[in-house]
Amino acid sequence: MKRRFSAWRRQFMSRVRALLFRYQGMAPPAKVCAADDWIVWRPTLGSIKPLDPPEWISVPARQVFGSQDEIAGHLSALPETTRTEFERLLFGHADYTVDEGRMIHMKSPYVFGRNVAVITSEGEYNLEDLGTLRFANASPPDAANYVGHLPRPRKLSGSLGVLAFGACSGNYYHFLIDCLPKLRHLEMAGARIDRYYAPFRYDFNRQLFKLWGIPASRIVPARELSHVTAEDVYVPQPLELPRPADMRYLFETMARQPWNQLDGKPQRRIYISRASARFRRVINEAEVVTTLARQGFQAVQLEGMPLVDQIKLFQQAAIIVAPHGAGLANMVFSPPGATVVEIGTVHRPLPFFQRLSAVCGHRFAWFVARSEKLSEGEANLNVDVRQLETDIEALLQPASVVAPYRSAA
């Protein structure tokens, strides 16, 4: 009964809000276009400044360890066309292209929503390459689609830098890798920023902005119904994949902190637990921790650990072992040459950390665990500890430092 009442209340408030916005708010943009096209049409209201050249990033094939039977069984169950793609993903290179980095400067546009829509000053166009929010009224409303009128915009004094974009709002990996490097782009553009339109929902948002010297008073939280405008708005071109210069920026910014732990050669061996997570937990983690402890590993749980302590930990890390999860993004704070071992399953062979390892100059290996599937793409993990011990011993053998894999396009 309580749940039913809560659902009815949300529905009622949504209708009241929609009615209020219809009479006191702003109509959604009726058209879409790219920022380039709009600036060609209205050059007095916007400009584009090139920052970084495009790059071709060559990512070597991952080293695959762990349960070969799990891989073989999964491959045999796949249709031939899907099997080819899976084999390419698992055993092939993960090369990609990073587009040109650019800064878009606009006069008096509107910025709306958590997933971001940048709307031109006359309210006519949604610049679809600068945000992921759409206004397709024929579709049901969801995180990517807004239906109805917008709330009345709040006019901000001074300049606004837009950091928020898509998945940046709800995930540590995307906030760290896709959002924070835009501060570098604003610096490169020489933009004087008074406020930042950015995710500010979680404690890690607040801690990272504090580490970057940005007080909460300068953050305009990017929420579902946030709607603001300012005379000068700067929008860095959204980031889709990690750029080497951006990852160096993250590393070097924390390396300049007086508390950094970068003196000497990194020695620590760490295992990152996901014991508190809803999925991708290691079912037999006690065995894994005991096995790795014999090889000098320390087990850590990042949830609840202050970010300064997390960064110090990764600055000292020589080898990092962890199930697939956002905490592995902290490898950007480790000096080049670390070894990263991602424990995964055949249901989620994503190349996020393979690519990030290459860009950071780390050595990457993927250990396949047996899976207890929970849903499409998600599972808990059962690790063969004897195999893990053997594979870690092999990886601990002396190896040359891996240089970052990158080249200009």
C-alpha positions in Angstrom: 0.0 0.0 0.0 2.8 2.4 0.9 4.6 1.7 -2.4 1.4 2.2 -4.4 0.8 5.5 -2.6 4.4 6.7 -3.3 3.9 5.8 -7.0 0.6 7.7 -7.1 2.2 10.7 -5.4 5.1 10.8 -7.9 2.6 10.6 -10.8 0.5 13.4 -9.3 3.4 15.7 -8.7 4.7 15.1 -12.2 1.4 16.2 -13.7 1.3 19.3 -11.5 4.9 20.1 -12.4 4.2 19.7 -16.1 1.2 22.0 -15.9 3.2 24.6 -14.0 6.0 24.5 -16.6 3.6 24.8 -19.4 2.4 28.2 -18.2 5.5 29.5 -16.4 8.4 27.7 -18.1 9.9 27.5 -21.6 8.9 25.5 -24.6 11.4 22.8 -25.6 13.5 23.3 -28.8 11.7 22.2 -31.9 14.8 21.6 -34.0 18.3 19.9 -33.7 21.6 20.7 -35.3 25.3 20.4 -34.6 27.3 23.2 -33.0 29.4 23.7 -36.1 26.3 24.4 -38.3 24.7 26.7 -35.8 27.9 28.8 -35.4 28.2 29.1 -39.2 24.6 30.5 -39.2 25.1 32.7 -36.1 28.8 33.6 -36.0 28.1 36.6 -33.6 26.7 34.2 -31.0 29.4 31.5 -30.9 32.9 30.3 -31.9 34.9 27.1 -31.9 38.5 26.9 -30.8 40.7 23.9 -31.7 42.6 22.5 -28.7 44.0 19.0 -29.3 44.6 17.3 -32.6 42.9 14.0 -33.4 44.8 10.9 -32.4 45.0 7.2 -33.3 45.4 5.1 -30.2 46.9 1.6 -30.7 45.9 -0.7 -27.9 47.6 -4.1 -27.9 45.6 -7.4 -27.5 45.0 -8.3 -23.9 46.8 -11.1 -22.1 44.0 -13.6 -21.3 44.3 -15.8 -18.2 42.0 -17.8 -16.0 39.3 -20.3 -17.0 39.9 -21.4 -20.6 36.9 -23.8 -20.3 34.6 -20.9 -19.5 35.7 -19.1 -22.7 35.5 -22.3 -24.9 32.0 -23.1 -23.5 30.8 -19.5 -24.2 32.2 -19.5 -27.7 30.6 -22.8 -28.6 27.2 -21.4 -27.6 27.4 -18.3 -29.8 26.2 -18.0 -33.4 29.1 -17.8 -35.9 28.7 -14.1 -36.6 28.5 -13.2 -32.9 31.4 -15.6 -32.2 33.7 -13.8 -34.6 33.0 -10.4 -33.0 33.5 -11.9 -29.5 36.8 -13.4 -30.5 37.9 -10.1 -31.9 37.0 -8.2 -28.8 38.6 -10.8 -26.5 41.8 -11.6 -28.4 42.3 -8.6 -30.8 43.6 -5.1 -30.5 41.2 -2.4 -29.0 42.5 0.5 -31.2 40.4 3.6 -31.4 40.5 7.2 -32.7 40.1 10.3 -30.4 38.5 13.2 -32.2 39.9 16.7 -32.3 39.5 18.4 -28.9 37.6 21.7 -29.3 36.1 24.5 -27.1 32.7 25.8 -28.1 32.0 29.4 -26.7 28.4 30.6 -26.9 26.5 33.7 -26.0 23.5 33.2 -23.7 22.5 29.6 -24.5 20.4 27.5 -22.1 21.9 24.5 -20.4 19.3 21.9 -19.1 19.2 18.6 -17.3 21.5 16.0 -15.8 22.3 14.4 -19.2 22.6 17.9 -20.7 21.0 19.7 -23.5 22.6 22.9 -24.8 19.9 25.0 -26.4 20.6 28.1 -28.5 19.8 31.6 -27.2 16.6 31.9 -29.1 15.4 28.5 -27.8 15.0 27.1 -31.3 17.8 24.4 -31.6 19.1 21.6 -29.3 22.8 21.3 -30.2 22.8 17.5 -30.3 26.6 16.9 -30.3 27.0 18.8 -27.0 24.6 16.8 -24.9 22.7 13.5 -24.8 19.3 14.8 -23.8 16.6 14.8 -26.5 13.2 16.3 -26.8 11.3 13.7 -28.9 7.8 14.1 -27.6 6.6 11.0 -29.4 8.7 8.8 -27.1 8.1 8.1 -23.4 10.2 10.2 -21.0 13.4 8.6 -19.7 17.0 9.6 -18.9 17.7 10.4 -22.5 14.4 11.9 -23.5 12.5 14.9 -22.0 8.8 15.4 -22.7 7.0 18.6 -22.1 7.9 22.2 -21.3 11.1 23.1 -19.4 11.2 24.9 -16.1 11.9 28.6 -16.1 15.7 29.1 -16.6 17.8 30.7 -13.9 20.1 33.5 -15.1 23.6 33.2 -13.7 26.1 36.1 -13.5 29.5 35.7 -15.0 30.7 32.8 -17.1 29.7 29.1 -17.0 31.8 26.1 -18.0 29.9 22.9 -18.8 31.5 19.7 -17.5 28.4 17.4 -17.3 27.6 15.0 -20.1 25.7 11.7 -20.2 27.0 9.0 -18.0 29.3 11.5 -16.1 26.5 12.1 -13.6 26.2 8.7 -12.0 29.5 6.8 -12.2 32.9 7.4 -10.7 34.7 6.1 -13.8 32.9 8.4 -16.2 33.2 11.4 -13.9 36.9 10.9 -13.5 37.8 10.0 -17.1 35.2 11.9 -19.1 34.3 14.9 -17.0 37.3 16.2 -15.0 39.7 16.4 -17.9 37.4 19.1 -19.3 39.0 21.4 -16.7 42.2 21.0 -18.7 40.4 22.0 -21.9 39.0 25.2 -20.2 42.5 26.1 -19.1 43.9 25.5 -22.6 41.2 27.8 -24.1 42.1 30.5 -21.7 38.6 30.7 -20.4 37.9 32.5 -17.1 35.2 30.4 -15.5 33.1 31.7 -12.7 30.9 28.6 -12.3 30.8 25.0 -13.5 27.7 23.1 -14.6 28.7 19.7 -13.3 27.6 16.5 -11.5 27.4 17.1 -7.8 25.3 14.3 -6.5 27.8 12.0 -4.8 30.5 12.4 -2.3 33.2 11.5 -4.8 32.1 14.6 -6.9 32.6 16.9 -4.0 35.9 15.3 -2.9 37.4 15.5 -6.4 36.4 19.1 -7.0 37.9 20.0 -3.6 41.2 18.3 -4.6 41.1 20.4 -7.8 40.7 23.5 -5.7 37.1 24.2 -6.8 34.7 25.1 -3.9 31.1 24.0 -3.8 30.0 27.6 -4.2 31.2 27.5 -7.8 29.4 24.4 -8.8 25.9 24.5 -10.4 24.7 20.9 -9.9 23.5 19.2 -13.0 20.2 17.7 -11.9 17.2 16.4 -13.8 15.4 19.8 -13.8 18.4 22.1 -13.6 17.9 24.9 -16.2 20.4 27.8 -16.4 21.7 30.5 -18.7 24.7 32.8 -18.6 26.1 35.5 -20.9 29.2 33.4 -21.7 29.0 29.6 -21.7 32.0 27.4 -22.6 31.3 23.8 -23.6 34.3 21.5 -24.2 33.7 19.0 -26.9 32.3 15.9 -25.1 34.9 13.1 -24.4 34.0 9.6 -25.6 37.3 7.8 -25.1 40.4 8.5 -23.0 43.0 10.9 -24.5 46.6 10.4 -23.4 47.1 14.1 -22.6 43.9 14.1 -20.5 45.1 11.1 -18.4 48.5 12.8 -17.9 46.7 15.8 -16.7 44.9 13.8 -14.0 48.1 12.1 -13.0 50.2 15.2 -12.9 47.6 17.3 -11.0 47.6 14.8 -8.2 51.4 14.4 -8.4 51.8 18.1 -7.6 49.9 17.7 -4.3 52.2 18.0 -1.2 50.9 14.7 0.1 51.7 12.7 -3.0 53.4 9.2 -2.5 55.4 9.1 -5.8 58.9 9.1 -4.2 60.8 6.0 -5.1 59.7 2.9 -7.1 56.1 1.8 -6.6 56.1 -1.5 -4.6 52.6 -2.1 -3.3 50.4 -5.0 -4.5 46.7 -4.4 -4.0 43.5 -6.3 -4.5 40.3 -4.2 -4.8 37.3 -5.9 -3.2 33.7 -5.4 -4.5 32.2 -7.1 -1.4 29.6 -4.3 -1.0 28.5 -4.2 -4.6 25.3 -5.6 -6.0 27.0 -7.5 -8.8 30.4 -8.5 -10.0 31.3 -9.6 -6.5 33.8 -12.4 -6.0 31.8 -15.3 -4.4 34.9 -17.0 -3.0 36.7 -13.8 -2.0 38.1 -15.1 1.3 40.0 -17.7 -0.7 41.2 -15.1 -3.2 42.4 -12.8 -0.4 44.2 -15.6 1.4 45.9 -16.7 -1.9 47.0 -13.2 -2.9 48.2 -12.4 0.7 50.8 -15.2 0.2 52.2 -13.1 -2.7 52.3 -9.9 -0.7 48.9 -8.4 -1.7 46.8 -6.1 0.5 43.0 -6.3 0.1 41.2 -3.0 0.2 37.7 -1.8 -0.2 37.5 1.6 -1.8 33.9 2.4 -0.7 34.2 4.7 2.3 37.9 5.3 1.8 38.7 9.1 1.4 39.8 9.8 -2.1 43.1 11.3 -1.0 43.9 7.9 0.5 42.7 6.1 -2.6 45.0 8.2 -4.8 48.0 7.7 -2.4 47.4 3.9 -2.6 47.4 3.9 -6.4 50.4 6.1 -6.6 52.3 3.4 -4.7 50.8 0.5 -6.7 53.1 -1.8 -8.7 50.3 -4.4 -9.4 46.6 -4.0 -9.1 44.1 -6.9 -9.2 40.4 -6.2 -9.2 37.0 -7.4 -10.5 35.7 -5.1 -13.3 34.4 -2.0 -11.6 34.8 1.8 -11.5 37.5 1.7 -8.8 40.0 0.5 -11.4 39.8 4.0 -13.0 42.2 5.0 -10.2 45.0 3.4 -12.2 45.3 6.9 -13.8 47.1 8.0 -10.6 49.7 5.1 -10.8 53.0 5.8 -12.4 53.4 4.2 -15.9 54.6 0.6 -15.8 52.1 -0.8 -13.3 50.5 -4.2 -14.0 46.7 -4.2 -14.0 44.8 -7.5 -13.8 41.1 -7.2 -14.3 39.0 -10.2 -13.2 36.0 -10.5 -15.5 33.5 -12.9 -17.1 32.7 -13.8 -20.6 29.4 -11.9 -20.2 31.2 -8.6 -19.9 34.5 -8.5 -21.9 34.5 -4.7 -22.2 37.7 -3.0 -23.3 37.4 0.1 -20.9 40.3 -0.8 -18.7 42.3 -2.4 -21.5 42.3 0.9 -23.3 42.9 2.9 -20.1 45.8 0.8 -19.2 47.4 1.3 -22.6 46.9 5.1 -22.5 48.4 5.2 -19.0 51.4 3.1 -20.0 50.4 0.1 -17.9 50.6 -3.6 -18.6 47.2 -5.2 -18.8 45.9 -8.8 -18.3 42.4 -10.2 -18.1 41.6 -13.1 -15.8 38.5 -15.0 -16.7 36.4 -16.2 -13.7 33.6 -18.7 -13.8 30.3 -16.7 -13.7 27.1 -16.9 -11.8 24.9 -15.0 -14.2 22.5 -12.5 -12.7 21.1 -10.7 -15.7 22.1 -9.8 -19.3 25.8 -8.7 -19.1 26.0 -9.0 -15.3 27.2 -11.8 -13.1 29.0 -12.6 -9.9 32.4 -14.3 -10.1 33.9 -17.5 -8.9 37.7 -17.4 -9.1 39.9 -20.5 -9.6 42.5 -19.5 -6.9 45.1 -22.0 -8.0 45.0 -20.7 -11.5 45.1 -17.1 -10.2 48.1 -17.9 -8.1 49.9 -19.4 -11.1 49.1 -16.6 -13.4 50.0 -13.9 -10.9 53.4 -15.6 -10.3 54.0 -15.4 -14.1 53.0 -11.7 -14.2 55.3 -10.9 -11.3 58.4 -12.0 -13.3 60.6 -9.0 -14.3 59.3 -7.2 -17.4 60.2 -4.0 -19.2 58.1 -0.9 -18.5 55.3 -0.5 -21.0 55.3 2.8 -22.7 52.0 4.6 -23.6 50.6 3.4 -26.9 49.7 6.4 -28.9 50.4 8.1 -32.2 49.2 11.2 -33.9 46.5 10.7 -36.5 
